[in-house]
Amino acid sequence: MLSKNQVVMARAAVEKLYEGTCEIVEYQKYTRENKSTGYREVPVAEDLPCRLSYRRKSGTGQTDAGAAVDQEITVIMAPEIVIRPGSKLVITQNGATEAYQCSGKPAVYQTHQEIYLELFGGWA
């Protein structure tokens, strides 16, 4: 277990690596004027510092459509940020913006959390 001072120093080192920003969007239920139920995208957090990390899981595979690369995408951010299951994460890093969805439970550490992502395919 790290001391409080060690955690502060380690967290500062991790946060120096953040190159991107994240917006968290939830698909929330609301009541329309006609009393029917609808759903809409609601931003719940914006401009959160983060870092995308990419890792190739295995070599290139061949499909009917051509070569396919199996890639693992992870976002690293502060451990106190809560991301509800089913949320959409819009991440901008190195001038590129992409929408993702969480594909698993976050791995939360004292200094950061790591969340595995998939490209956003639409609301369930």
C-alpha positions in Angstrom: 0.0 0.0 0.0 1.4 3.4 -1.0 1.5 6.3 1.5 -0.6 9.3 0.9 2.4 11.3 -0.3 3.4 8.5 -2.7 -0.1 8.3 -4.1 -0.1 12.1 -4.7 3.3 11.9 -6.5 2.3 8.9 -8.6 -1.0 10.4 -9.6 0.7 13.6 -10.7 3.0 11.5 -12.8 0.1 9.6 -14.4 -1.8 12.9 -15.0 1.1 14.4 -16.9 0.5 11.7 -19.6 -3.1 12.9 -20.2 -3.4 14.2 -23.8 -7.1 14.1 -24.4 -10.4 15.2 -23.0 -13.6 13.2 -22.4 -17.3 14.0 -22.4 -19.6 11.5 -20.7 -23.1 11.2 -22.2 -26.0 9.2 -20.7 -29.2 8.2 -22.5 -31.8 9.3 -20.0 -35.6 8.9 -19.8 -37.7 12.0 -19.7 -41.4 12.9 -19.9 -42.6 14.8 -23.0 -45.2 17.6 -22.9 -47.8 15.1 -24.1 -47.0 12.9 -21.0 -45.3 10.1 -23.2 -41.9 8.8 -22.3 -38.9 9.6 -24.4 -35.2 9.2 -24.3 -32.4 11.8 -25.0 -28.7 12.2 -24.7 -27.7 14.2 -21.7 -24.0 15.3 -21.1 -23.2 14.6 -17.5 -19.5 15.6 -17.5 -17.3 17.5 -20.0 -13.6 18.4 -20.5 -12.3 15.6 -18.2 -8.6 15.0 -18.8 -7.8 11.5 -20.0 -5.6 9.4 -22.2 -6.5 6.9 -24.8 -4.2 3.8 -25.1 -4.2 1.3 -27.9 -2.9 -2.2 -27.9 -3.0 -4.8 -30.6 -4.3 -8.1 -29.1 -3.0 -10.4 -31.7 -1.6 -10.3 -35.2 -3.5 -9.3 -38.3 -6.2 -11.7 -39.3 -7.6 -12.2 -42.8 -11.3 -11.8 -43.5 -13.4 -11.8 -46.6 -13.3 -8.0 -46.5 -9.6 -7.9 -46.2 -7.1 -7.7 -43.3 -8.5 -7.1 -39.8 -6.6 -6.0 -36.8 -7.9 -6.9 -33.3 -7.2 -3.8 -31.2 -7.8 -3.1 -27.5 -8.7 0.5 -26.6 -8.4 1.8 -23.1 -9.1 5.2 -21.6 -7.2 6.2 -18.5 -8.6 8.9 -16.2 -9.0 10.0 -12.6 -10.2 7.3 -10.2 -13.0 9.4 -8.7 -14.9 9.8 -12.0 -18.0 7.6 -12.1 -19.1 6.3 -15.4 -22.4 4.5 -15.4 -22.9 1.3 -17.5 -24.1 2.1 -20.9 -22.6 5.6 -21.0 -21.1 7.1 -24.2 -17.7 8.6 -24.0 -16.8 11.2 -26.6 -13.0 11.5 -26.5 -10.8 14.0 -28.3 -7.1 13.3 -28.4 -4.4 14.5 -30.9 -7.1 16.4 -32.9 -9.3 13.4 -33.5 -12.7 12.9 -31.8 -14.4 9.5 -31.5 -17.4 8.1 -29.6 -16.9 5.0 -27.5 -18.9 2.9 -25.1 -17.7 1.0 -22.0 -17.1 -2.7 -22.6 -16.4 -3.7 -19.1 -16.1 -2.7 -15.5 -13.4 -0.1 -14.8 -10.1 -1.2 -13.2 -9.8 1.4 -10.4 -6.4 2.1 -8.8 -5.3 4.7 -6.2 -3.8 6.9 -9.0 -6.2 6.3 -12.0 -8.8 4.0 -13.5 -8.6 2.1 -16.8 -11.8 1.5 -18.8 -11.9 -0.8 -21.8 -13.8 0.7 -24.7 -15.5 -0.3 -27.9 -16.5 2.1 -30.7 -20.0 3.5 -30.0 -22.5 1.5 -32.0 -25.7 3.2 -30.8 -27.9 3.2 -27.8 -29.2 -0.2 -26.7 
